[in-house]
C-alpha cells in the first residue's frame, strides 16, 4: 500500500476509536456532567462552522466566480451560504 493510503487509513481508524472510546465513557458513567457536555457540543459546533466557512466556502466561491465573474460570483457565494443555512430553505 502507498504511504497516502496508510495515512488515510490511520486517520480513519483513529477517528473511529475516538468515537468508540467516547461512547464507552458515556455508557459507564453514573451521572451526566452537563457543563462538560455543553463544552463538547460547543466545540463540535465550532469545528463544523470552521469546515463550512473555510473549506466549502472557498471552493464554492472559486466555482461561482469562474462561472459568473468576480462581483456576481462573490455575491452569489455569500447569498447561497446564508440562504442554505436558513430555516426557509427548501431542499
Secondary structure, 3 states (H helix, E strand, C coil): CCHHHHHHHHHHHHHHHHHHHHHHHHHHCCCCCHHHHHHHHHHHHHHHHHHHHHHHHHHHHHHHHHHHCHHHHHHHHHHHHHHHCCCCCCC
